[in-house]
């Protein structure tokens, strides 16, 4: 039996920026580029470096990278919301983006990053974790369903002629 690939999840560092931009670019192209014509898929190439630097320096945000055999092949970006008076003063954690390179999907890499984020969220007194997925992205919805996420609300949109 061949050796299982080694997956390691780490908090992202400055030296990971090029890989983070590559992964975010792929996420935009594959997900928003397929499911939302209003999203500028060139955004990561133009803005992601500064965005990641700000997030990495924000104590209420977490940027993770996942490595398989020392090669970065996935990332997760999440953050904490402010405590909400309508939620009994509790805060939530939100997964803003998660992407795993196609060749290593279904290896447990995405699950490992969500587990790390869940532990971090609990340690920061978050009451829940939320994530948004496109309705037409069946694989993302199945992934989150498998991890115990349940559908809470639905966003409806009507396009306006411009």
C-alpha positions as CSV (number, residue, x, y, z in Angstrom):
1,X,0.0,0.0,0.0
2,X,1.5,3.4,-1.0
3,X,2.2,6.0,1.7
4,X,-0.7,8.4,2.4
5,X,0.1,11.9,1.4
6,X,1.2,14.2,4.2
7,X,-1.2,17.1,4.8
8,X,-0.2,20.0,7.0
9,X,-2.2,23.1,7.8
10,X,-0.4,26.2,8.9
11,X,-1.2,29.9,9.5
12,X,-0.1,31.6,6.3
13,X,3.1,33.6,6.4
14,X,4.4,36.4,4.1
15,X,6.4,33.8,2.1
16,X,3.1,32.1,1.1
17,X,1.6,35.2,-0.6
18,X,2.3,34.1,-4.2
19,X,0.6,30.7,-3.5
20,X,-2.3,32.4,-1.8
21,X,-2.8,34.7,-4.8
22,X,-2.6,31.7,-7.2
23,X,-5.2,29.8,-5.2
24,X,-7.5,32.7,-4.8
25,X,-7.3,33.4,-8.6
26,X,-8.2,29.8,-9.3
27,X,-11.1,30.0,-6.9
28,X,-12.5,33.1,-8.6
29,X,-12.1,31.6,-12.0
30,X,-13.7,28.2,-11.2
31,X,-16.4,29.3,-8.8
32,X,-17.5,32.9,-9.3
33,X,-16.4,32.8,-12.9
34,X,-18.8,29.9,-13.5
35,X,-21.6,30.9,-11.2
36,X,-21.7,34.8,-11.1
37,X,-21.3,37.0,-14.2
38,X,-21.1,40.1,-11.9
39,X,-17.9,39.1,-10.2
40,X,-14.6,40.5,-11.6
41,X,-12.5,37.4,-11.8
42,X,-9.4,39.6,-12.3
43,X,-9.8,40.9,-8.7
44,X,-7.3,38.6,-7.1
45,X,-4.5,39.5,-9.6
46,X,-5.1,43.2,-8.9
47,X,-5.9,43.3,-5.2
48,X,-5.3,40.0,-3.4
49,X,-1.7,40.7,-2.2
50,X,-2.8,43.8,-0.2
51,X,-5.9,42.1,1.0
52,X,-4.0,39.0,2.2
53,X,-1.5,41.2,4.0
54,X,-4.3,43.1,5.8
55,X,-6.0,39.8,6.8
56,X,-2.8,38.3,8.0
57,X,-2.2,41.3,10.3
58,X,-5.8,41.3,11.6
59,X,-6.2,39.5,14.9
60,X,-9.9,38.7,14.0
61,X,-9.0,37.0,10.8
62,X,-7.3,33.7,10.0
63,X,-5.5,32.8,6.7
64,X,-4.5,29.2,6.4
65,X,-2.5,27.3,3.9
66,X,-2.5,23.5,3.5
67,X,0.5,21.7,2.2
68,X,0.7,18.2,0.7
69,X,4.2,16.9,0.9
70,X,5.4,20.5,1.5
71,X,3.6,21.9,-1.6
72,X,0.9,24.5,-0.9
73,X,-2.3,23.2,-2.5
74,X,-5.1,24.8,-0.5
75,X,-6.1,27.8,1.5
76,X,-8.8,29.0,3.8
77,X,-9.7,32.6,4.7
78,X,-12.0,33.3,7.6
79,X,-12.8,35.9,10.2
80,X,-14.8,36.7,13.3
81,X,-17.8,39.0,13.2
82,X,-18.4,41.6,15.9
83,X,-20.6,40.6,18.7
84,X,-24.2,41.2,17.7
85,X,-26.9,42.5,20.0
86,X,-29.5,40.6,18.0
87,X,-27.6,37.4,18.6
88,X,-27.5,37.7,22.4
89,X,-24.1,39.5,22.1
90,X,-22.5,36.5,20.4
91,X,-20.1,36.6,17.5
92,X,-19.9,34.2,14.6
93,X,-17.0,33.1,12.4
94,X,-17.3,33.2,8.7
95,X,-15.4,31.2,6.1
96,X,-14.8,33.8,3.3
97,X,-13.0,31.5,0.9
98,X,-11.7,28.0,0.7
99,X,-9.9,26.4,-2.2
100,X,-8.0,23.1,-2.8
101,X,-6.1,22.4,-6.0
102,X,-8.1,20.0,-8.2
103,X,-5.5,17.2,-8.2
104,X,-5.6,16.9,-4.4
105,X,-9.3,17.3,-3.7
106,X,-10.9,14.5,-1.7
107,X,-7.7,13.9,0.2
108,X,-9.0,15.5,3.4
109,X,-7.2,18.8,2.9
110,X,-10.3,20.9,2.9
111,X,-11.6,19.1,6.0
112,X,-8.3,19.7,7.8
113,X,-8.5,23.4,7.1
114,X,-12.1,23.6,8.3
115,X,-11.2,21.7,11.5
116,X,-8.3,24.1,12.2
117,X,-10.7,27.1,11.6
118,X,-13.3,25.5,13.8
119,X,-10.8,25.1,16.7
120,X,-9.6,28.7,16.2
121,X,-13.2,30.0,16.1
122,X,-14.1,28.2,19.3
123,X,-11.0,29.6,21.0
124,X,-12.3,33.1,20.1
125,X,-15.8,32.4,21.6
126,X,-17.6,32.2,18.2
127,X,-21.1,30.7,18.6
128,X,-21.3,29.4,15.0
129,X,-19.5,29.2,11.7
130,X,-21.1,30.3,8.5
131,X,-20.1,30.0,4.8
132,X,-21.7,31.1,1.6
133,X,-21.7,28.8,-1.5
134,X,-23.3,29.3,-4.9
135,X,-26.6,27.4,-5.2
136,X,-25.3,25.8,-8.4
137,X,-22.0,24.7,-6.8
138,X,-23.1,21.2,-5.9
139,X,-19.7,20.0,-4.9
140,X,-19.1,22.8,-2.4
141,X,-22.6,22.4,-0.9
142,X,-22.0,18.6,-0.5
143,X,-18.6,19.3,1.1
144,X,-20.1,21.6,3.7
145,X,-23.1,19.3,4.2
146,X,-20.7,16.5,5.0
147,X,-19.1,18.6,7.7
148,X,-22.4,19.4,9.4
149,X,-23.2,22.7,7.9
150,X,-27.0,23.2,7.3
151,X,-28.8,25.6,5.0
152,X,-30.0,28.6,7.0
153,X,-31.1,31.2,4.5
154,X,-31.3,31.7,0.7
155,X,-30.2,34.8,-1.2
156,X,-32.5,35.8,-4.0
157,X,-31.3,38.1,-6.8
158,X,-32.9,39.8,-9.8
159,X,-30.6,41.1,-12.5
160,X,-31.2,44.7,-13.6
161,X,-30.7,45.8,-17.1
162,X,-27.7,48.2,-17.3
